[in-house]
Amino acid sequence: MPIKKSLTKGEVPVHIWTTDIEPEAEKQLSNIAQLPFVHHHVAAMPDVHLGLGATVGSVIPTHKAIIPASVGVDIGCGMMAIKTSLHAGLLPDNLSKVRAAIEAKCL
């Protein structure tokens, strides 16, 4: 599927994969593209629409930053971030056992 429209008002471009987008959602995407930690470009999927925290249906890649609830604040999907003392080099190549242990504690 080709990009239907690109916005270039921010620090990075916004690539939009639909022609059916609300003007308010375009404004929100342009605002997101001005954040200093957004990496390369913002992507807006065909189901994109205005959101409370960020545009629902958008992909916001970041550099040296994590936005755990940019969209989830709207739609109620839960995500949490916690800083640990772990470094990537200390983690195993396959994190399935770590994930299973975390999930077991959350049940």
MMTF fields as JSON, N, C-alpha, C and O atoms, coordinates in Angstrom:
{
  "mmtfVersion": "1.0.0",
  "mmtfProducer": "UNKNOWN",
  "numBonds": 427,
  "numAtoms": 428,
  "numGroups": 107,
  "numChains": 1,
  "numModels": 1,
  "chainsPerModel": [1],
  "groupsPerChain": [107],
  "chainIdList": ["A"],
  "bondAtomList": [4, 2, 8, 6, 12, 10, 16, 14, 20, 18, 24, 22, 28, 26, 32, 30, 36, 34, 40, 38, 44, 42, 48, 46, 52, 50, 56, 54, 60, 58, 64, 62, 68, 66, 72, 70, 76, 74, 80, 78, 84, 82, 88, 86, 92, 90, 96, 94, 100, 98, 104, 102, 108, 106, 112, 110, 116, 114, 120, 118, 124, 122, 128, 126, 132, 130, 136, 134, 140, 138, 144, 142, 148, 146, 152, 150, 156, 154, 160, 158, 164, 162, 168, 166, 172, 170, 176, 174, 180, 178, 184, 182, 188, 186, 192, 190, 196, 194, 200, 198, 204, 202, 208, 206, 212, 210, 216, 214, 220, 218, 224, 222, 228, 226, 232, 230, 236, 234, 240, 238, 244, 242, 248, 246, 252, 250, 256, 254, 260, 258, 264, 262, 268, 266, 272, 270, 276, 274, 280, 278, 284, 282, 288, 286, 292, 290, 296, 294, 300, 298, 304, 302, 308, 306, 312, 310, 316, 314, 320, 318, 324, 322, 328, 326, 332, 330, 336, 334, 340, 338, 344, 342, 348, 346, 352, 350, 356, 354, 360, 358, 364, 362, 368, 366, 372, 370, 376, 374, 380, 378, 384, 382, 388, 386, 392, 390, 396, 394, 400, 398, 404, 402, 408, 406, 412, 410, 416, 414, 420, 418, 424, 422],
  "bondOrderList": [1, 1, 1, 1, 1, 1, 1, 1, 1, 1, 1, 1, 1, 1, 1, 1, 1, 1, 1, 1, 1, 1, 1, 1, 1, 1, 1, 1, 1, 1, 1, 1, 1, 1, 1, 1, 1, 1, 1, 1, 1, 1, 1, 1, 1, 1, 1, 1, 1, 1, 1, 1, 1, 1, 1, 1, 1, 1, 1, 1, 1, 1, 1, 1, 1, 1, 1, 1, 1, 1, 1, 1, 1, 1, 1, 1, 1, 1, 1, 1, 1, 1, 1, 1, 1, 1, 1, 1, 1, 1, 1, 1, 1, 1, 1, 1, 1, 1, 1, 1, 1, 1, 1, 1, 1, 1],
  "groupList": [{"groupName": "MET", "atomNameList": ["N", "CA", "C", "O"], "elementList": ["N", "C", "C", "O"], "formalChargeList": [0, 0, 0, 0], "bondAtomList": [1, 0, 2, 1, 3, 2], "bondOrderList": [1, 1, 2], "singleLetterCode": "M", "chemCompType": "L-PEPTIDE LINKING"}, {"groupName": "PRO", "atomNameList": ["N", "CA", "C", "O"], "elementList": ["N", "C", "C", "O"], "formalChargeList": [0, 0, 0, 0], "bondAtomList": [1, 0, 2, 1, 3, 2], "bondOrderList": [1, 1, 2], "singleLetterCode": "P", "chemCompType": "L-PEPTIDE LINKING"}, {"groupName": "ILE", "atomNameList": ["N", "CA", "C", "O"], "elementList": ["N", "C", "C", "O"], "formalChargeList": [0, 0, 0, 0], "bondAtomList": [1, 0, 2, 1, 3, 2], "bondOrderList": [1, 1, 2], "singleLetterCode": "I", "chemCompType": "L-PEPTIDE LINKING"}, {"groupName": "LYS", "atomNameList": ["N", "CA", "C", "O"], "elementList": ["N", "C", "C", "O"], "formalChargeList": [0, 0, 0, 0], "bondAtomList": [1, 0, 2, 1, 3, 2], "bondOrderList": [1, 1, 2], "singleLetterCode": "K", "chemCompType": "L-PEPTIDE LINKING"}, {"groupName": "SER", "atomNameList": ["N", "CA", "C", "O"], "elementList": ["N", "C", "C", "O"], "formalChargeList": [0, 0, 0, 0], "bondAtomList": [1, 0, 2, 1, 3, 2], "bondOrderList": [1, 1, 2], "singleLetterCode": "S", "chemCompType": "L-PEPTIDE LINKING"}, {"groupName": "LEU", "atomNameList": ["N", "CA", "C", "O"], "elementList": ["N", "C", "C", "O"], "formalChargeList": [0, 0, 0, 0], "bondAtomList": [1, 0, 2, 1, 3, 2], "bondOrderList": [1, 1, 2], "singleLetterCode": "L", "chemCompType": "L-PEPTIDE LINKING"}, {"groupName": "THR", "atomNameList": ["N", "CA", "C", "O"], "elementList": ["N", "C", "C", "O"], "formalChargeList": [0, 0, 0, 0], "bondAtomList": [1, 0, 2, 1, 3, 2], "bondOrderList": [1, 1, 2], "singleLetterCode": "T", "chemCompType": "L-PEPTIDE LINKING"}, {"groupName": "GLY", "atomNameList": ["N", "CA", "C", "O"], "elementList": ["N", "C", "C", "O"], "formalChargeList": [0, 0, 0, 0], "bondAtomList": [1, 0, 2, 1, 3, 2], "bondOrderList": [1, 1, 2], "singleLetterCode": "G", "chemCompType": "PEPTIDE LINKING"}, {"groupName": "GLU", "atomNameList": ["N", "CA", "C", "O"], "elementList": ["N", "C", "C", "O"], "formalChargeList": [0, 0, 0, 0], "bondAtomList": [1, 0, 2, 1, 3, 2], "bondOrderList": [1, 1, 2], "singleLetterCode": "E", "chemCompType": "L-PEPTIDE LINKING"}, {"groupName": "VAL", "atomNameList": ["N", "CA", "C", "O"], "elementList": ["N", "C", "C", "O"], "formalChargeList": [0, 0, 0, 0], "bondAtomList": [1, 0, 2, 1, 3, 2], "bondOrderList": [1, 1, 2], "singleLetterCode": "V", "chemCompType": "L-PEPTIDE LINKING"}, {"groupName": "HIS", "atomNameList": ["N", "CA", "C", "O"], "elementList": ["N", "C", "C", "O"], "formalChargeList": [0, 0, 0, 0], "bondAtomList": [1, 0, 2, 1, 3, 2], "bondOrderList": [1, 1, 2], "singleLetterCode": "H", "chemCompType": "L-PEPTIDE LINKING"}, {"groupName": "TRP", "atomNameList": ["N", "CA", "C", "O"], "elementList": ["N", "C", "C", "O"], "formalChargeList": [0, 0, 0, 0], "bondAtomList": [1, 0, 2, 1, 3, 2], "bondOrderList": [1, 1, 2], "singleLetterCode": "W", "chemCompType": "L-PEPTIDE LINKING"}, {"groupName": "ASP", "atomNameList": ["N", "CA", "C", "O"], "elementList": ["N", "C", "C", "O"], "formalChargeList": [0, 0, 0, 0], "bondAtomList": [1, 0, 2, 1, 3, 2], "bondOrderList": [1, 1, 2], "singleLetterCode": "D", "chemCompType": "L-PEPTIDE LINKING"}, {"groupName": "ALA", "atomNameList": ["N", "CA", "C", "O"], "elementList": ["N", "C", "C", "O"], "formalChargeList": [0, 0, 0, 0], "bondAtomList": [1, 0, 2, 1, 3, 2], "bondOrderList": [1, 1, 2], "singleLetterCode": "A", "chemCompType": "L-PEPTIDE LINKING"}, {"groupName": "GLN", "atomNameList": ["N", "CA", "C", "O"], "elementList": ["N", "C", "C", "O"], "formalChargeList": [0, 0, 0, 0], "bondAtomList": [1, 0, 2, 1, 3, 2], "bondOrderList": [1, 1, 2], "singleLetterCode": "Q", "chemCompType": "L-PEPTIDE LINKING"}, {"groupName": "ASN", "atomNameList": ["N", "CA", "C", "O"], "elementList": ["N", "C", "C", "O"], "formalChargeList": [0, 0, 0, 0], "bondAtomList": [1, 0, 2, 1, 3, 2], "bondOrderList": [1, 1, 2], "singleLetterCode": "N", "chemCompType": "L-PEPTIDE LINKING"}, {"groupName": "PHE", "atomNameList": ["N", "CA", "C", "O"], "elementList": ["N", "C", "C", "O"], "formalChargeList": [0, 0, 0, 0], "bondAtomList": [1, 0, 2, 1, 3, 2], "bondOrderList": [1, 1, 2], "singleLetterCode": "F", "chemCompType": "L-PEPTIDE LINKING"}, {"groupName": "CYS", "atomNameList": ["N", "CA", "C", "O"], "elementList": ["N", "C", "C", "O"], "formalChargeList": [0, 0, 0, 0], "bondAtomList": [1, 0, 2, 1, 3, 2], "bondOrderList": [1, 1, 2], "singleLetterCode": "C", "chemCompType": "L-PEPTIDE LINKING"}, {"groupName": "ARG", "atomNameList": ["N", "CA", "C", "O"], "elementList": ["N", "C", "C", "O"], "formalChargeList": [0, 0, 0, 0], "bondAtomList": [1, 0, 2, 1, 3, 2], "bondOrderList": [1, 1, 2], "singleLetterCode": "R", "chemCompType": "L-PEPTIDE LINKING"}],
  "groupTypeList": [0, 1, 2, 3, 3, 4, 5, 6, 3, 7, 8, 9, 1, 9, 10, 2, 11, 6, 6, 12, 2, 8, 1, 8, 13, 8, 3, 14, 5, 4, 15, 2, 13, 14, 5, 1, 16, 9, 10, 10, 10, 9, 13, 13, 0, 1, 12, 9, 10, 5, 7, 5, 7, 13, 6, 9, 7, 4, 9, 2, 1, 6, 10, 3, 13, 2, 2, 1, 13, 4, 9, 7, 9, 12, 2, 7, 17, 7, 0, 0, 13, 2, 3, 6, 4, 5, 10, 13, 7, 5, 5, 1, 12, 15, 5, 4, 3, 9, 18, 13, 13, 2, 8, 13, 3, 17, 5],
  "groupIdList": [1, 2, 3, 4, 5, 6, 7, 8, 9, 10, 11, 12, 13, 14, 15, 16, 17, 18, 19, 20, 21, 22, 23, 24, 25, 26, 27, 28, 29, 30, 31, 32, 33, 34, 35, 36, 37, 38, 39, 40, 41, 42, 43, 44, 45, 46, 47, 48, 49, 50, 51, 52, 53, 54, 55, 56, 57, 58, 59, 60, 61, 62, 63, 64, 65, 66, 67, 68, 69, 70, 71, 72, 73, 74, 75, 76, 77, 78, 79, 80, 81, 82, 83, 84, 85, 86, 87, 88, 89, 90, 91, 92, 93, 94, 95, 96, 97, 98, 99, 100, 101, 102, 103, 104, 105, 106, 107],
  "secStructList": [7, 7, 7, 7, 3, 3, 3, 7, 1, 1, 1, 1, 7, 3, 3, 3, 1, 7, 1, 7, 7, 7, 2, 2, 2, 2, 2, 2, 2, 2, 2, 2, 6, 6, 1, 6, 6, 5, 7, 1, 7, 3, 3, 3, 3, 3, 3, 3, 3, 7, 7, 1, 1, 1, 7, 3, 3, 3, 3, 7, 7, 5, 1, 1, 7, 7, 7, 6, 6, 6, 6, 2, 2, 2, 2, 7, 7, 7, 7, 7, 7, 7, 7, 7, 1, 7, 7, 4, 4, 4, 1, 7, 1, 7, 7, 2, 2, 2, 2, 2, 2, 2, 2, 2, 2, 2, 7],
  "xCoordList": [0.85, 0.0, 0.894, 1.758, 0.708, 1.558, 1.124, -0.024, 2.062, 1.769, 0.841, 1.098, -0.24, -1.222, -0.936, -1.297, -0.272, -0.037, 1.118, 1.29, 1.911, 2.966, 2.845, 2.562, 3.062, 3.086, 4.53, 5.258, 4.947, 6.347, 6.468, 7.424, 5.519, 5.541, 6.325, 6.582, 6.714, 7.407, 8.894, 9.431, 9.552, 10.97, 11.207, 12.25, 10.234, 10.28, 8.995, 8.001, 8.992, 7.758, 6.73, 7.065, 5.496, 4.407, 3.948, 3.56, 3.992, 3.529, 2.17, 2.016, 1.195, -0.194, -0.625, -0.482, -1.159, -1.558, -3.061, -3.665, -3.665, -5.09, -5.348, -4.572, -6.427, -6.855, -8.013, -8.426, -8.533, -9.676, -9.172, -9.117, -8.806, -8.26, -8.837, -8.947, -9.197, -9.764, -8.695, -7.531, -9.066, -8.1, -7.488, -6.312, -8.284, -7.778, -6.712, -5.744, -6.898, -5.912, -4.619, -3.531, -4.725, -3.524, -2.759, -1.532, -3.475, -2.836, -2.139, -1.01, -2.812, -2.232, -0.971, 0.023, -0.992, 0.177, 1.334, 2.488, 1.019, 2.06, 2.675, 3.883, 1.857, 2.371, 3.302, 4.37, 2.894, 3.721, 5.056, 6.094, 5.035, 6.258, 7.24, 8.388, 6.816, 7.699, 8.44, 9.336, 8.086, 8.771, 10.224, 10.497, 11.161, 12.584, 13.102, 14.182, 12.363, 12.841, 12.183, 12.451, 11.324, 10.694, 11.746, 12.466, 11.818, 12.873, 12.352, 11.388, 12.964, 12.802, 11.482, 11.49, 10.353, 9.057, 7.948, 8.14, 6.799, 5.581, 4.745, 4.668, 4.122, 3.287, 1.833, 1.547, 0.931, -0.5, -1.149, -1.115, -1.733, -2.34, -3.722, -4.251, -4.306, -5.608, -6.742, -7.725, -6.615, -7.679, -7.413, -8.046, -6.511, -6.104, -7.291, -8.15, -7.308, -8.296, -7.818, -6.933, -8.41, -8.034, -8.106, -9.051, -7.119, -7.084, -6.885, -6.726, -6.895, -6.721, -5.251, -4.856, -4.421, -2.998, -2.218, -1.36, -2.503, -1.874, -2.895, -3.95, -2.569, -3.483, -3.602, -2.604, -4.823, -5.067, -4.799, -5.235, -4.078, -3.712, -2.403, -2.1, -1.62, -0.322, 0.798, 0.62, 1.947, 3.154, 4.164, 4.472, 4.677, 5.586, 6.921, 7.111, 7.842, 9.14, 9.954, 9.928, 10.665, 11.425, 12.891, 13.255, 13.714, 15.143, 15.464, 15.299, 15.924, 16.282, 15.095, 15.262, 13.909, 12.705, 11.663, 11.624, 10.824, 9.706, 8.46, 8.47, 7.394, 6.117, 5.132, 4.466, 5.026, 4.227, 2.722, 2.041, 2.185, 0.729, 0.333, -0.664, 1.078, 0.728, -0.667, -1.427, -1.008, -2.351, -3.18, -4.389, -2.577, -3.319, -4.143, -5.112, -3.764, -4.549, -5.979, -6.914, -6.144, -7.464, -8.282, -9.44, -7.648, -8.412, -8.335, -8.894, -7.647, -7.644, -6.748, -6.839, -5.876, -4.963, -3.87, -3.326, -3.564, -2.618, -1.187, -0.881, -0.322, 1.1, 1.771, 1.295, 2.865, 3.573, 5.063, 5.53, 5.792, 7.246, 7.857, 7.357, 8.927, 9.633, 11.131, 11.579, 11.885, 13.331, 13.93, 13.586, 14.822, 15.512, 17.017, 17.482, 17.747, 19.209, 19.776, 20.992, 18.91, 19.36, 19.865, 19.344, 20.868, 21.381, 21.192, 21.17, 21.057, 20.775, 21.781, 21.398, 23.037, 24.058, 23.89, 24.457, 23.116, 22.88, 21.687, 21.476, 20.917, 19.704, 20.007, 20.907, 19.255, 19.452, 18.947, 18.154, 19.414, 18.973, 17.473, 16.815, 16.938, 15.519, 14.885, 15.255, 13.94, 13.328, 12.028, 11.296, 11.723, 10.448, 10.319, 9.226, 11.398, 11.327, 11.112, 10.377, 11.753, 11.567, 10.115, 9.479, 9.6, 8.209, 7.245, 6.309, 7.465, 6.584, 6.612, 5.568, 7.788, 7.891, 7.129, 6.454, 7.231, 6.506, 5.003, 4.252, 4.566, 3.143, 2.601, 1.47, 3.381, 2.945, 2.741, 1.823, 3.572, 3.448, 2.248, 1.715, 1.828, 0.728, -0.65, -1.659, -0.715, -2.025, -2.722, -3.827],
  "yCoordList": [-1.177, 0.0, 1.237, 1.366, 2.128, 3.319, 4.415, 4.462, 5.28, 6.468, 7.356, 7.619, 7.82, 8.648, 10.138, 10.947, 10.5, 11.911, 12.02, 11.145, 13.083, 13.339, 14.77, 15.688, 14.946, 16.267, 16.572, 15.687, 17.811, 18.156, 19.386, 20.15, 19.59, 20.775, 20.557, 21.517, 19.315, 19.013, 18.796, 19.057, 18.316, 17.983, 16.784, 16.682, 15.886, 14.715, 14.701, 15.3, 14.036, 13.972, 13.026, 12.16, 13.216, 12.309, 11.666, 12.362, 10.338, 9.611, 9.009, 8.312, 9.279, 8.881, 7.897, 8.156, 6.757, 5.689, 5.705, 4.651, 6.886, 7.016, 8.424, 9.34, 8.594, 9.938, 10.401, 11.559, 9.503, 9.797, 10.097, 9.204, 11.35, 11.736, 13.073, 14.004, 13.156, 14.389, 15.486, 15.191, 16.735, 17.838, 17.92, 18.253, 17.619, 17.651, 16.577, 16.795, 15.425, 14.351, 14.746, 14.446, 15.415, 15.899, 16.88, 16.822, 17.771, 18.75, 18.028, 18.362, 17.046, 16.279, 15.551, 15.525, 14.972, 14.29, 15.265, 14.942, 16.456, 17.473, 17.887, 18.11, 17.993, 18.334, 17.235, 17.523, 15.979, 14.848, 14.862, 14.574, 15.194, 15.197, 16.284, 16.284, 17.194, 18.254, 17.858, 18.58, 16.735, 16.3, 15.96, 15.33, 16.372, 16.222, 14.787, 14.534, 13.85, 12.465, 11.537, 10.336, 12.061, 11.228, 10.913, 11.798, 9.648, 9.181, 8.931, 8.189, 9.525, 9.313, 9.829, 10.75, 9.266, 9.747, 9.201, 8.225, 9.837, 9.355, 8.705, 9.216, 7.582, 6.889, 6.913, 6.723, 7.145, 7.13, 6.049, 6.105, 5.076, 3.922, 4.28, 5.345, 3.427, 3.731, 3.98, 4.637, 3.456, 3.667, 4.884, 5.021, 5.758, 6.897, 7.807, 8.069, 8.284, 9.283, 10.013, 9.542, 11.151, 12.009, 11.24, 10.488, 11.432, 10.786, 11.813, 13.005, 11.343, 12.229, 12.509, 13.672, 11.461, 11.65, 11.772, 12.645, 10.925, 10.945, 10.408, 9.901, 10.526, 10.097, 8.571, 7.86, 8.084, 6.643, 6.16, 6.78, 5.049, 4.535, 5.111, 5.031, 5.693, 6.228, 5.382, 4.7, 5.443, 4.792, 5.909, 6.688, 5.975, 7.051, 6.443, 6.152, 6.249, 5.7, 6.764, 7.937, 6.363, 7.322, 6.92, 5.763, 7.897, 7.663, 8.08, 9.243, 7.125, 7.349, 7.859, 8.678, 7.379, 7.759, 6.657, 5.947, 6.524, 5.589, 6.375, 7.129, 6.203, 6.848, 5.722, 5.232, 5.3, 4.112, 4.26, 3.249, 5.452, 5.573, 6.677, 7.362, 6.862, 7.944, 7.76, 8.723, 6.551, 6.274, 5.565, 5.783, 4.734, 3.939, 4.738, 4.23, 5.998, 6.842, 7.004, 7.198, 6.924, 7.047, 5.773, 5.785, 4.675, 3.458, 2.454, 1.361, 2.826, 1.999, 0.781, -0.073, 0.675, -0.46, -0.158, 0.945, -1.131, -0.895, -1.141, -2.14, -0.243, -0.415, 0.331, 1.378, -0.21, 0.426, 0.327, -0.652, 1.329, 1.303, 1.417, 2.15, 0.696, 0.757, 0.676, -0.142, 1.526, 1.527, 0.44, 0.318, -0.334, -1.382, -1.151, -0.259, -1.951, -1.87, -2.761, -2.829, -3.439, -4.345, -3.57, -2.505, -4.11, -3.573, -4.642, -5.832, -4.231, -5.167, -6.316, -7.453, -6.047, -7.085, -8.159, -9.245, -7.864, -8.83, -9.742, -10.726, -9.421, -10.18, -11.32, -11.211, -12.42, -13.523, -13.137, -12.207, -13.856, -13.595, -13.833, -13.125, -14.815, -15.126, -14.741, -15.276, -13.826, -13.309, -14.017, -13.522, -15.146, -15.819, -16.237, -16.143, -16.696, -17.085, -15.869, -15.941, -14.748, -13.508, -13.051, -12.692, -13.065, -12.655, -13.564, -13.078, -14.859, -15.803, -15.536, -15.597, -15.239, -14.951, -13.681, -13.634, -12.659, -11.394, -11.638, -11.18, -12.359, -12.635, -13.467, -13.245, -14.411, -15.237, -14.384, -14.641, -13.382, -12.492, -11.562, -11.104, -11.288, -10.335, -10.989, -10.284, -12.284, -12.962, -12.923, -13.451],
  "zCoordList": [0.0, 0.0, 0.0, 0.867, -0.932, -1.013, -0.036, 0.406, 0.28, 1.084, 0.272, -0.903, 0.895, 0.186, 0.353, -0.501, 1.483, 1.763, 2.746, 3.594, 2.643, 3.616, 4.114, 3.344, 5.407, 6.032, 6.391, 6.84, 6.197, 6.456, 7.345, 7.21, 8.248, 9.116, 10.402, 11.129, 10.702, 11.951, 11.745, 10.668, 12.792, 12.723, 11.804, 11.158, 11.753, 10.87, 10.053, 10.466, 8.909, 8.119, 8.744, 9.552, 8.354, 8.708, 7.41, 6.472, 7.353, 6.177, 6.507, 7.51, 5.663, 5.905, 4.818, 3.623, 5.272, 4.352, 4.079, 3.88, 4.067, 3.74, 3.227, 3.497, 2.494, 2.099, 2.972, 2.899, 3.792, 4.66, 6.072, 6.918, 6.325, 7.618, 8.053, 7.255, 9.308, 9.869, 9.917, 10.185, 9.663, 9.779, 11.19, 11.34, 12.208, 13.584, 13.809, 14.538, 13.179, 13.295, 12.588, 13.079, 11.441, 10.75, 11.629, 11.707, 12.283, 13.183, 14.33, 14.689, 14.894, 15.995, 15.526, 16.252, 14.352, 13.805, 13.577, 13.858, 13.066, 12.875, 14.201, 14.28, 15.244, 16.58, 17.096, 17.635, 16.928, 17.366, 16.63, 17.224, 15.344, 14.531, 14.966, 14.521, 15.814, 16.303, 17.578, 18.016, 18.173, 19.39, 19.066, 18.044, 19.928, 19.593, 19.583, 19.051, 20.152, 20.238, 19.235, 19.248, 18.36, 17.334, 16.27, 15.806, 15.9, 14.997, 13.583, 13.393, 12.635, 11.197, 10.633, 9.817, 11.042, 10.571, 11.463, 12.189, 11.398, 12.055, 10.964, 9.847, 11.287, 10.306, 10.77, 11.952, 9.846, 10.142, 9.284, 8.054, 9.95, 9.286, 8.718, 9.036, 7.898, 7.297, 8.291, 7.95, 9.536, 10.528, 11.409, 12.456, 11.027, 11.849, 12.175, 11.334, 13.439, 13.839, 15.087, 15.8, 15.333, 16.452, 17.762, 18.004, 18.584, 19.892, 20.994, 20.73, 22.209, 23.36, 23.607, 23.699, 23.718, 23.968, 22.676, 22.544, 21.749, 20.427, 19.432, 19.813, 18.18, 17.13, 17.143, 17.021, 17.29, 17.263, 15.844, 14.874, 15.732, 14.421, 13.923, 12.733, 14.829, 14.43, 15.023, 16.033, 14.378, 14.86, 15.097, 14.194, 16.336, 16.717, 17.144, 18.325, 16.21, 16.599, 17.331, 16.956, 18.359, 19.153, 19.244, 19.028, 19.568, 19.783, 21.213, 21.582, 22.012, 23.418, 24.229, 25.133, 23.907, 24.644, 24.505, 23.501, 25.519, 25.489, 25.869, 26.842, 25.11, 25.412, 25.715, 24.804, 26.981, 27.276, 27.069, 26.897, 27.08, 26.952, 25.987, 26.215, 24.932, 24.012, 23.437, 23.339, 23.061, 22.553, 23.606, 23.676, 24.417, 25.39, 26.366, 26.929, 26.576, 27.47, 26.934, 27.711, 25.624, 25.002, 25.115, 25.532, 24.732, 24.485, 25.619, 25.531, 26.672, 27.864, 27.826, 28.708, 26.821, 26.847, 27.863, 27.899, 28.668, 29.746, 29.332, 28.681, 29.703, 29.505, 30.644, 31.085, 31.108, 32.195, 31.912, 31.329, 32.32, 32.18, 33.565, 34.418, 33.777, 35.048, 34.76, 33.957, 35.419, 35.232, 36.121, 37.297, 35.542, 36.299, 36.208, 35.499, 36.92, 36.86, 35.756, 35.581, 35.015, 33.958, 32.74, 32.408, 32.093, 30.84, 29.777, 30.089, 28.541, 27.448, 27.406, 27.128, 27.672, 27.631, 28.695, 28.575, 29.737, 30.81, 30.529, 31.238, 29.51, 29.211, 28.25, 27.417, 28.363, 27.419, 26.035, 25.887, 25.031, 23.66, 23.493, 22.731, 24.193, 24.125, 25.456, 26.502, 25.419, 26.644, 27.018, 27.874, 26.411, 26.678, 28.142, 28.7, 28.782, 30.196, 31.09, 32.075, 30.747, 31.513, 31.38, 32.371, 30.164, 29.939, 30.703, 31.338, 30.646, 31.35, 32.849, 33.497, 33.422, 34.842, 35.203, 36.231, 34.371, 34.612, 34.534, 35.394, 33.506, 33.348, 34.515, 34.949, 35.026, 36.143, 37.385, 38.163, 37.582, 38.743, 38.63, 39.641, 37.416, 37.184, 37.236, 37.245, 37.268, 37.242, 38.538, 38.661]
}
